Amino acid sequence: MIRVNPSVFIVLTWVMVSSSCAVNEPTAQQILDSAIQKHGYKSGEPLEIQFDFRGNHYNARISDKGDVYKRTSYKDGNELEDIVTSNTFIRRVNQKEVRMEEDSISSILAGDTRSVVYFALLPYAANREVISKHLMPSIKIKEDTYYKVEVTYGKNGGGKNFENIFVYWINQKTHTIDYLAYSYYINGGGVRFREAYNQREVNGVLFQDYINYTIDSDFPAHELDYAFQTDQLREISRIDLENVQVTR
């Protein structure tokens, strides 16, 4: 008769349970994909999205062939159009293309336009220009449990700054991005935390406005959920989209 140490069964049981959990636990990529689908963005489907934000009008044409973003503003009686693709920038004044004297100005204007559209269309571009994705331990905020995904972006990803770090809190029941945070390195650097509100659907696409928070002490982006729940954050602005239109 062969005798087996009982501890072997304990170890085997632990391995089997651990393996089962590993199989059932979604990856960071799967969680982001689920959020993108929940917010109404379908792979391969072209969309045209328009909205107003802080006095400017934005138009985003998105498709597998490439995205084109346009911001229209007015200054001193002139109509200004900034048109951005993945690798080009065009400025028009009163419908006529003009040459920018400095590349740095073009870069700033393109980055500003891209950043506004990026946040407005979240999580559409959450998978773009990604260096790494990391699934962090789940956390409960208020009454809901969230997946917590940290994403490091490369050039043109996550708005306008190279190697921005973003953290998305994705509701495990609804698969919506209810909170997000990011770090940035321009103008001395810092962090922001955003809480979604005023969720609404426009022609099958989910849009949200955000309360924008900062913190005066030194906090990494991935720990801002703790700062939020312990009332350490300070509201600095609201990110409100107006007159949203979606054409399929």
C-alpha positions as CSV (number, residue, x, y, z in Angstrom):
1,M,0.0,0.0,0.0
2,I,1.3,3.4,-1.0
3,R,1.1,6.1,1.7
4,V,0.7,9.7,0.7
5,N,1.5,12.6,2.9
6,P,-1.8,14.5,3.6
7,S,0.0,17.8,3.0
8,V,0.4,16.8,-0.6
9,F,-3.4,16.9,-1.0
10,I,-3.5,20.3,0.6
11,V,-0.8,21.6,-1.9
12,L,-2.6,20.0,-4.9
13,T,-5.9,21.5,-3.8
14,W,-4.3,25.0,-3.4
15,V,-2.7,24.7,-6.9
16,M,-6.0,23.6,-8.5
17,V,-7.9,26.5,-6.8
18,S,-5.2,29.0,-7.8
19,S,-5.2,27.7,-11.4
20,S,-9.0,28.0,-11.5
21,C,-8.9,31.6,-10.2
22,A,-6.2,32.5,-12.7
23,V,-8.3,31.2,-15.6
24,N,-11.4,33.1,-14.4
25,E,-9.6,36.4,-13.7
26,P,-9.9,38.7,-16.7
27,T,-6.8,40.4,-18.0
28,A,-6.2,44.1,-18.2
29,Q,-6.7,43.9,-22.0
30,Q,-10.0,42.1,-21.6
31,I,-11.3,44.6,-19.1
32,L,-10.4,47.5,-21.3
33,D,-12.0,45.8,-24.3
34,S,-15.2,45.2,-22.3
35,A,-15.3,48.9,-21.3
36,I,-14.8,50.1,-24.8
37,Q,-17.7,47.9,-26.0
38,K,-19.9,49.0,-23.1
39,H,-19.4,52.6,-24.0
40,G,-20.7,51.9,-27.5
41,Y,-17.5,51.7,-29.7
42,K,-17.5,48.8,-32.1
43,S,-14.4,47.6,-33.9
44,G,-14.4,48.6,-37.5
45,E,-17.4,50.9,-37.3
46,P,-16.8,54.5,-38.4
47,L,-18.3,57.3,-36.4
48,E,-18.5,61.0,-36.5
49,I,-18.8,62.7,-33.1
50,Q,-19.4,66.4,-32.5
51,F,-19.5,68.4,-29.3
52,D,-18.9,71.7,-27.7
53,F,-16.5,72.3,-24.9
54,R,-15.6,75.6,-23.2
55,G,-16.7,77.7,-26.1
56,N,-15.0,75.6,-28.8
57,H,-16.6,73.1,-31.3
58,Y,-15.0,69.7,-31.8
59,N,-15.5,67.2,-34.6
60,A,-14.0,63.7,-34.4
61,R,-14.1,61.3,-37.4
62,I,-13.0,57.8,-36.2
63,S,-12.4,54.7,-38.2
64,D,-10.0,51.8,-38.8
65,K,-8.4,53.9,-41.6
66,G,-7.4,56.6,-39.1
67,D,-8.9,59.3,-37.0
68,V,-9.3,63.0,-37.8
69,Y,-9.9,65.6,-35.0
70,K,-10.9,69.2,-35.6
71,R,-11.3,72.1,-33.2
72,T,-13.1,75.2,-34.4
73,S,-12.8,78.4,-32.4
74,Y,-13.2,82.1,-32.9
75,K,-10.8,85.0,-32.1
76,D,-11.0,88.6,-33.1
77,G,-13.7,87.9,-35.6
78,N,-11.7,85.1,-37.3
79,E,-12.6,81.4,-37.5
80,L,-9.8,79.2,-36.5
81,E,-9.7,75.5,-37.4
82,D,-7.1,73.1,-36.0
83,I,-7.1,69.7,-37.8
84,V,-5.2,66.8,-36.3
85,T,-4.4,63.3,-37.5
86,S,-2.0,60.7,-36.1
87,N,1.0,62.4,-37.8
88,T,-0.2,65.8,-39.3
89,F,-1.5,69.1,-38.1
90,I,-3.2,71.8,-40.2
91,R,-4.3,75.3,-39.1
92,R,-6.9,77.2,-41.1
93,V,-7.9,80.8,-40.7
94,N,-11.2,81.7,-42.3
95,Q,-11.1,78.5,-44.4
96,K,-7.5,79.1,-45.6
97,E,-4.6,77.0,-44.6
98,V,-1.8,79.0,-42.9
99,R,1.8,78.0,-42.1
100,M,2.8,78.1,-38.4
101,E,6.0,79.9,-37.8
102,E,7.2,77.6,-35.0
103,D,6.8,73.8,-34.8
104,S,6.4,74.1,-31.0
105,I,3.2,76.1,-31.5
106,S,1.8,73.4,-33.9
107,S,2.7,70.8,-31.4
108,I,0.9,72.6,-28.5
109,L,-2.3,73.2,-30.6
110,A,-2.3,69.6,-31.9
111,G,-1.8,68.2,-28.4
112,D,-4.5,70.4,-26.9
113,T,-7.0,69.3,-29.5
114,R,-6.1,65.6,-29.2
115,S,-6.3,65.7,-25.4
116,V,-9.8,67.1,-25.3
117,V,-11.1,64.6,-27.8
118,Y,-9.3,61.8,-26.0
119,F,-11.1,62.5,-22.7
120,A,-14.4,63.2,-24.4
121,L,-14.4,59.8,-26.2
122,L,-13.1,57.6,-23.4
123,P,-12.5,54.8,-23.4
124,Y,-12.4,54.7,-27.2
125,A,-8.6,55.3,-27.5
126,A,-7.6,53.6,-24.2
127,N,-5.7,50.9,-26.1
128,R,-3.8,53.3,-28.4
129,E,0.0,53.8,-28.2
130,V,0.2,51.6,-25.0
131,I,3.6,50.7,-23.6
132,S,2.2,48.5,-20.8
133,K,-1.0,47.5,-19.1
134,H,-1.2,46.3,-15.5
135,L,-4.2,44.8,-13.6
136,M,-4.0,46.0,-10.0
137,P,-6.0,44.5,-7.1
138,S,-9.7,45.2,-7.2
139,I,-11.1,47.9,-4.9
140,K,-14.4,49.0,-3.6
141,I,-15.4,52.7,-4.0
142,K,-18.6,53.7,-2.3
143,E,-20.9,50.7,-2.9
144,D,-19.4,49.3,-6.1
145,T,-16.4,47.0,-6.7
146,Y,-13.9,48.1,-9.4
147,Y,-11.3,46.6,-11.6
148,K,-8.2,48.8,-11.4
149,V,-6.1,49.0,-14.6
150,E,-2.9,51.0,-14.8
151,V,-1.8,52.0,-18.4
152,T,1.4,53.6,-19.5
153,Y,1.2,55.4,-22.8
154,G,3.7,56.3,-25.5
155,K,3.8,59.2,-27.9
156,N,0.2,60.4,-28.8
157,G,-1.4,58.0,-26.4
158,G,-3.4,59.2,-23.4
159,G,-3.8,62.7,-24.7
160,K,-0.6,64.7,-25.5
161,N,2.2,63.8,-23.2
162,F,4.8,61.1,-23.7
163,E,4.8,58.3,-21.0
164,N,1.7,59.5,-19.2
165,I,0.5,57.0,-16.6
166,F,-3.3,56.5,-16.4
167,V,-5.3,54.5,-14.0
168,Y,-8.9,53.4,-14.9
169,W,-11.4,52.2,-12.3
170,I,-13.9,50.0,-14.3
171,N,-17.1,49.0,-12.6
172,Q,-17.3,45.2,-12.4
173,K,-21.0,45.1,-12.9
174,T,-21.6,47.8,-15.5
175,H,-18.2,47.8,-17.2
176,T,-18.2,51.6,-17.3
177,I,-15.2,53.8,-16.4
178,D,-16.5,55.6,-13.4
179,Y,-13.2,57.0,-12.2
180,L,-9.8,57.7,-13.7
181,A,-6.5,59.3,-12.7
182,Y,-3.4,60.3,-14.5
183,S,0.0,61.8,-13.9
184,Y,1.6,64.4,-16.1
185,Y,5.1,65.9,-16.4
186,I,4.6,69.3,-18.0
187,N,4.7,72.6,-16.0
188,G,6.2,70.9,-13.0
189,G,4.1,67.8,-13.2
190,G,1.3,66.6,-11.0
191,V,-1.7,64.3,-10.8
192,R,-5.5,64.5,-11.5
193,F,-8.4,62.4,-10.4
194,R,-11.7,62.4,-12.3
195,E,-15.2,61.2,-11.1
196,A,-17.7,60.6,-13.9
197,Y,-21.3,62.0,-13.7
198,N,-24.2,62.9,-16.0
199,Q,-23.9,59.7,-17.9
200,R,-26.0,59.6,-21.0
201,E,-26.3,57.7,-24.3
202,V,-26.3,59.5,-27.7
203,N,-27.1,57.3,-30.7
204,G,-25.7,54.2,-29.0
205,V,-22.5,55.8,-27.6
206,L,-22.1,56.5,-23.8
207,F,-20.8,59.9,-22.8
208,Q,-19.9,61.2,-19.3
209,D,-18.9,64.5,-17.8
210,Y,-16.3,64.6,-15.0
211,I,-15.5,66.3,-11.8
212,N,-11.8,67.1,-12.0
213,Y,-9.8,66.9,-8.7
214,T,-6.2,67.5,-7.6
215,I,-4.3,67.0,-4.4
216,D,-1.8,69.3,-2.7
217,S,0.3,66.5,-1.2
218,D,2.6,64.1,-3.1
219,F,0.4,61.1,-4.3
220,P,1.0,58.6,-7.1
221,A,-1.9,58.3,-9.5
222,H,-2.7,54.7,-8.6
223,E,-3.3,55.7,-4.9
224,L,-5.8,58.5,-5.6
225,D,-8.7,56.3,-4.9
226,Y,-7.7,56.2,-1.3
227,A,-7.2,60.0,-1.3
228,F,-10.7,60.4,-2.8
229,Q,-12.4,58.2,-0.2
230,T,-10.6,60.0,2.6
231,D,-11.6,63.5,1.4
232,Q,-8.1,64.6,0.6
233,L,-8.9,65.8,-3.0
234,R,-9.8,69.3,-4.0
235,E,-12.2,70.0,-6.9
236,I,-10.6,72.4,-9.5
237,S,-13.0,72.2,-12.5
238,R,-15.8,70.4,-14.3
239,I,-15.3,68.7,-17.7
240,D,-18.8,69.2,-19.3
241,L,-19.6,68.3,-22.9
242,E,-22.4,70.1,-24.6
243,N,-24.5,69.5,-27.7
244,V,-23.1,66.0,-28.3
245,Q,-24.0,64.5,-31.7
246,V,-23.2,61.0,-33.1
247,T,-23.5,60.0,-36.7
248,R,-23.1,56.4,-37.6
